Amino acid sequence: MSKWTGSWLSGPRSVLEPGADSGDGTGQRFKGERLGLPQSGPGSIASSGRRAFAILTDFLLAAGVAGLFTYPDLPRNWSLLSWFAITIVAVAFFGFTPGHAIFGLRVARLDGSPLVGLPRAALRTGLIFLVIPAVIWDADGRCLHDKASNTVVIRVR
């Protein structure tokens, strides 16, 4: 019994033994190692906290933009249209949304191409809208919408 409970009560092996496998069956020591990304700093996998604050910022910005057009009424669902437009265009051509820029993040293609492109940006945005693909991630910290579009969200600073 102690062997079984020790496997999860004592924490991951990567915390206990420097350089040890993470213990999640992936054979990697940190998020992004299998993708050839650094462990920390620019180019490393973005944390879920930064990503959450970035999307919250984008939602607030989209509501503000939609509110400019619907004033004095509330923007209601027009905020979604604004969010779709801002997110798809910004990610497709610049690789980041305003929220990503504020929190030092960028969407990068795994094949090394500099532009994400409209089809991938539209796919990512549509899957984020469905919520479930955006809250399920793998050992590398990539959500299902990133896996479907062959992208990764990385830190730029």
Secondary structure, DSSP 8 states (H G I E B T S, - for coil): -HHHHHHHHS--HHHHSTT---SSSS--SSTTGGGT--SSSTTSB--HHHHHHHHHHHHHHHHHHHHHHHTTS--TTHHHHHHHHHHHHHHHHHS--HHHHHTTEEEEETT--S---HHHHHHHHHHHHTSHHHH-B-TTS-BHHHHHHTEEEEE--
